[in-house]
Amino acid sequence: MERAESRTSLVAPFQKIFHGISAVFFPSDCRLCSTPLISLSRLPVCRECLDAIQPVRVPQCVRCGERLVPAQLLVGDGQCQACRDYPPEFERAVSFGGYDSELRDLIHLLKYERVLPAARPLGELLAAALDASRLSNLDGEVLIAPVPLHASKKRERNFNQSELIARAAVKHLAGRFRMATDILVRHRATLPQVGLDRAARIQNMRGAFRVTSPERIAGCSMLLVDDVMTTGTTLSECARVLKVAGAAKVYAATVARVLKAPVSADFGNPAEGERAEATEFASA
């Protein structure tokens, strides 16, 4: 036994050198498309996959960012029916792209496979969405509050993906944006949102969040950050709690947005959004 332990301790340094040399001459494959990588990087994703991530280019609700159907474009106010029926508590929510393809896979790489370097490009995309929407030009100081995880989920994952994305994004924003990760806490676990109608979703989220230091946000503008937005119910509840605690205005930004499937001439089935939501219900 002692000889085996001694041999292991002697061989270990050479194993590390061997693995290092192997990484140089035999890079790993891209985790999104499986193409062999030709350069070393902490993020195992090829440049082509990152470049394939494009912003949303469909008519969107000016309030929540949902896809607008042709009939809604004729109304004139630019809002979706959900925002008319249940006005969200945030002033506006923006997202970089639709929750599909390479963007969805990159988010999963961070959230489920714990590839933490994926937070950097996701943060860059979030900052780009804020620039494109002019929310990066808000007046005065803006406090960034990542949507918090419940303590049990935080222990399970060991990190909050929304906080990592927010920290990466703030590096590309003006100095008046300041992180405030301890302002908002999720003190009650919630039921899965999938399958619930809008009213039930709102009731499910009611009372799940609280503000720790109301005096720190009194009269402030705030930016909620999350990875994915489905219906906006969670973001709206966070905004409501922040405004009750004294925040002046609350905006929201996510990297991706689940968009309803386009309605075809024969009123196609919008099940695409429902399937995407079903994969996300346990992640927050």
C-alpha positions as CSV (number, residue, x, y, z in Angstrom):
1,M,0.0,0.0,0.0
2,E,2.8,2.5,0.9
3,R,4.6,1.6,-2.4
4,A,1.4,2.3,-4.4
5,E,0.8,5.6,-2.7
6,S,4.5,6.6,-3.2
7,R,4.3,5.7,-6.9
8,T,1.0,7.7,-7.3
9,S,2.6,10.8,-5.8
10,L,5.6,10.5,-8.1
11,V,3.6,9.9,-11.3
12,A,0.9,12.6,-10.6
13,P,3.1,15.6,-11.7
14,F,3.9,13.8,-15.0
15,Q,0.3,13.0,-15.6
16,K,-0.6,16.7,-15.3
17,I,2.2,17.6,-17.8
18,F,0.9,14.9,-20.2
19,H,-2.7,16.1,-20.0
20,G,-1.5,19.7,-20.5
21,I,0.4,18.7,-23.7
22,S,-2.6,16.7,-24.9
23,A,-4.8,19.8,-24.5
24,V,-2.5,21.8,-26.7
25,F,-2.1,19.3,-29.5
26,F,-5.5,17.7,-29.2
27,P,-8.1,20.4,-28.3
28,S,-11.5,19.2,-27.3
29,D,-14.6,19.4,-29.4
30,C,-17.1,22.2,-29.4
31,R,-19.8,21.5,-26.8
32,L,-22.5,22.8,-29.0
33,C,-21.8,21.4,-32.5
34,S,-19.1,18.8,-31.7
35,T,-16.7,20.3,-34.3
36,P,-13.0,19.9,-33.2
37,L,-11.7,23.1,-31.6
38,I,-8.6,24.6,-33.3
39,S,-7.6,27.0,-30.5
40,L,-7.4,26.8,-26.7
41,S,-10.0,28.5,-24.6
42,R,-11.6,28.2,-21.2
43,L,-15.0,28.1,-23.1
44,P,-15.3,24.9,-25.2
45,V,-17.4,26.5,-27.9
46,C,-16.3,27.3,-31.4
47,R,-16.4,30.8,-32.9
48,E,-18.9,29.7,-35.5
49,C,-21.4,28.7,-32.9
50,L,-21.0,32.0,-31.0
51,D,-21.3,34.0,-34.2
52,A,-24.5,32.1,-35.1
53,I,-26.3,33.6,-32.1
54,Q,-28.4,36.5,-33.5
55,P,-30.8,39.0,-32.0
56,V,-34.5,38.8,-32.3
57,R,-35.7,40.1,-35.6
58,V,-39.5,39.8,-35.3
59,P,-42.1,42.4,-34.3
60,Q,-42.2,42.4,-30.5
61,C,-44.3,43.8,-27.7
62,V,-42.8,47.1,-26.5
63,R,-43.5,46.2,-22.9
64,C,-42.5,42.5,-22.5
65,G,-40.8,41.6,-25.8
66,E,-43.3,38.8,-26.8
67,R,-43.8,38.2,-30.5
68,L,-46.7,40.2,-31.9
69,V,-49.2,38.6,-34.2
70,P,-50.4,40.5,-37.3
71,A,-53.7,41.5,-35.6
72,Q,-51.8,43.0,-32.7
73,L,-49.7,45.1,-35.1
74,L,-52.9,46.8,-36.3
75,V,-53.9,47.9,-32.8
76,G,-51.3,50.6,-32.6
77,D,-50.0,50.6,-29.1
78,G,-47.4,47.9,-29.7
79,Q,-48.4,45.7,-26.8
80,C,-49.3,42.1,-26.7
81,Q,-52.7,40.9,-25.4
82,A,-51.1,39.5,-22.2
83,C,-49.7,42.9,-21.3
84,R,-53.1,44.5,-21.8
85,D,-54.9,42.0,-19.7
86,Y,-52.2,41.7,-17.0
87,P,-49.9,44.7,-17.1
88,P,-46.5,43.7,-15.8
89,E,-45.0,45.6,-12.9
90,F,-41.7,46.4,-14.8
91,E,-41.5,49.4,-17.1
92,R,-40.0,47.3,-19.9
93,A,-38.3,44.0,-20.5
94,V,-35.7,43.3,-23.2
95,S,-33.9,40.2,-24.4
96,F,-31.1,39.6,-26.9
97,G,-32.5,36.6,-28.7
98,G,-35.0,33.8,-28.9
99,Y,-34.6,30.9,-26.6
100,D,-33.6,28.3,-29.3
101,S,-30.6,26.8,-31.1
102,E,-27.1,27.9,-30.1
103,L,-28.3,30.5,-27.6
104,R,-30.4,27.9,-25.7
105,D,-27.5,25.5,-25.8
106,L,-25.1,28.0,-24.5
107,I,-27.4,28.9,-21.6
108,H,-27.8,25.2,-20.8
109,L,-24.0,24.8,-20.9
110,L,-23.8,27.3,-18.1
111,K,-26.8,26.4,-16.0
112,Y,-26.9,22.6,-16.2
113,E,-23.4,21.6,-17.2
114,R,-21.7,24.2,-14.9
115,V,-19.4,25.5,-17.6
116,L,-18.9,28.8,-15.8
117,P,-16.9,30.6,-18.6
118,A,-20.1,30.6,-20.7
119,A,-21.3,33.5,-18.5
120,R,-18.9,35.8,-20.2
121,P,-20.4,35.7,-23.8
122,L,-23.9,35.6,-22.3
123,G,-23.1,38.7,-20.4
124,E,-21.9,40.4,-23.6
125,L,-25.1,39.5,-25.3
126,L,-27.1,40.9,-22.4
127,A,-25.1,44.2,-22.6
128,A,-25.8,44.3,-26.4
129,A,-29.5,43.9,-25.8
130,L,-29.4,46.8,-23.3
131,D,-27.5,49.0,-25.8
132,A,-29.8,48.2,-28.7
133,S,-32.9,49.1,-26.5
134,R,-31.2,52.2,-25.1
135,L,-31.7,50.9,-21.6
136,S,-28.0,51.3,-21.1
137,N,-28.6,55.0,-21.3
138,L,-30.9,55.3,-18.3
139,D,-30.4,58.5,-16.2
140,G,-28.6,58.3,-12.9
141,E,-27.3,55.3,-11.0
142,V,-29.0,52.0,-11.8
143,L,-28.9,49.0,-9.4
144,I,-28.6,45.6,-11.0
145,A,-30.5,42.9,-9.1
146,P,-30.1,39.3,-10.5
147,V,-33.3,37.2,-10.0
148,P,-32.3,35.2,-6.9
149,L,-32.5,31.4,-6.5
150,H,-34.2,29.8,-3.5
151,A,-31.6,28.7,-1.0
152,S,-32.2,25.0,-1.7
153,K,-31.6,25.5,-5.4
154,K,-28.5,27.7,-4.7
155,R,-27.0,24.9,-2.6
156,E,-27.8,22.3,-5.3
157,R,-26.2,24.4,-8.1
158,N,-23.5,26.2,-6.1
159,F,-24.0,29.4,-8.2
160,N,-26.7,31.7,-9.5
161,Q,-26.5,31.8,-13.3
162,S,-28.3,35.2,-13.4
163,E,-25.7,36.7,-11.1
164,L,-22.8,35.4,-13.2
165,I,-24.4,36.8,-16.4
166,A,-25.1,40.2,-14.7
167,R,-21.5,40.5,-13.5
168,A,-20.2,39.7,-17.0
169,A,-22.6,42.3,-18.5
170,V,-21.8,45.1,-16.1
171,K,-18.2,45.1,-17.4
172,H,-19.6,46.3,-20.8
173,L,-22.0,48.9,-19.3
174,A,-21.4,52.5,-18.1
175,G,-20.1,53.0,-14.6
176,R,-23.5,54.1,-13.3
177,F,-24.6,50.5,-13.3
178,R,-23.9,48.9,-9.9
179,M,-24.4,45.3,-8.7
180,A,-26.8,44.8,-5.8
181,T,-26.9,41.0,-5.4
182,D,-28.1,41.1,-1.8
183,I,-31.1,43.4,-2.3
184,L,-33.6,40.7,-3.4
185,V,-34.0,37.3,-1.9
186,R,-36.2,34.3,-2.7
187,H,-37.5,33.1,0.6
188,R,-40.2,30.8,-0.6
189,A,-39.9,28.0,-3.0
190,T,-42.6,28.0,-5.7
191,L,-44.5,25.3,-7.7
192,P,-43.6,24.7,-11.3
193,Q,-45.2,27.3,-13.6
194,V,-45.7,25.0,-16.5
195,G,-49.4,24.3,-17.2
196,L,-50.6,27.2,-15.2
197,D,-52.6,30.0,-16.7
198,R,-51.5,33.7,-16.3
199,A,-53.6,34.3,-13.2
200,A,-52.4,31.1,-11.5
201,R,-48.8,32.0,-12.3
202,I,-49.2,35.3,-10.7
203,Q,-50.7,33.8,-7.6
204,N,-48.0,31.1,-7.5
205,M,-45.2,33.7,-7.4
206,R,-46.9,36.1,-5.0
207,G,-44.9,36.4,-1.8
208,A,-41.9,34.4,-3.1
209,F,-39.5,37.4,-2.9
210,R,-38.6,40.1,-0.4
211,V,-36.3,43.1,-0.2
212,T,-33.6,43.0,2.4
213,S,-32.8,46.7,2.7
214,P,-35.6,49.0,1.5
215,E,-33.6,52.1,2.4
216,R,-30.9,51.2,-0.1
217,I,-33.3,51.3,-3.1
218,A,-35.6,54.2,-2.2
219,G,-36.1,56.3,-5.3
220,C,-33.6,54.3,-7.3
221,S,-33.9,52.9,-10.8
222,M,-33.3,49.1,-10.9
223,L,-32.5,46.5,-13.5
224,L,-33.6,42.9,-13.0
225,V,-31.5,40.4,-14.8
226,D,-32.3,36.7,-15.5
227,D,-31.2,34.2,-18.1
228,V,-34.5,33.3,-19.7
229,M,-37.9,35.0,-19.8
230,T,-40.9,32.8,-20.5
231,T,-44.1,34.8,-19.7
232,G,-42.5,37.5,-17.4
233,T,-44.4,36.5,-14.3
234,T,-41.3,36.0,-12.2
235,L,-39.8,39.3,-13.3
236,S,-43.1,41.1,-12.8
237,E,-43.4,39.8,-9.2
238,C,-39.8,40.8,-8.5
239,A,-40.5,44.3,-9.9
240,R,-43.7,44.6,-7.8
241,V,-41.8,43.8,-4.6
242,L,-39.0,46.2,-5.4
243,K,-41.5,49.0,-6.2
244,V,-43.4,48.4,-3.0
245,A,-40.1,48.7,-1.1
246,G,-39.5,52.1,-2.7
247,A,-37.8,51.6,-6.1
248,A,-38.8,54.4,-8.5
249,K,-38.7,52.4,-11.7
250,V,-37.8,48.7,-12.5
251,Y,-36.7,47.4,-15.8
252,A,-35.8,43.8,-16.8
253,A,-33.3,42.2,-19.1
254,T,-32.7,38.6,-20.0
255,V,-30.4,36.9,-22.5
256,A,-33.1,34.9,-24.1
257,R,-36.9,35.1,-24.6
258,V,-39.3,32.2,-25.2
259,L,-41.3,33.5,-28.2
260,K,-44.6,32.1,-29.2
261,A,-44.6,30.2,-32.4
262,P,-45.7,32.4,-35.4
263,V,-49.3,32.1,-36.2
264,S,-49.7,30.7,-39.8
265,A,-52.6,31.3,-42.1
266,D,-54.3,28.1,-40.8
267,F,-53.7,29.2,-37.2
268,G,-50.8,26.8,-36.5
269,N,-50.3,25.3,-33.1
270,P,-48.1,27.4,-30.8
271,A,-46.8,24.4,-29.0
272,E,-43.2,25.3,-29.6
273,G,-43.2,27.9,-26.7
274,E,-44.9,25.4,-24.4
275,R,-42.3,22.8,-25.1
276,A,-39.5,25.3,-24.4
277,E,-41.2,26.3,-21.2
278,A,-41.5,22.7,-20.0
279,T,-37.7,22.3,-20.1
280,E,-37.3,25.4,-18.0
281,F,-39.9,25.1,-15.3
282,A,-37.5,23.6,-12.7
283,S,-34.5,25.8,-13.4
284,A,-35.3,29.0,-11.5
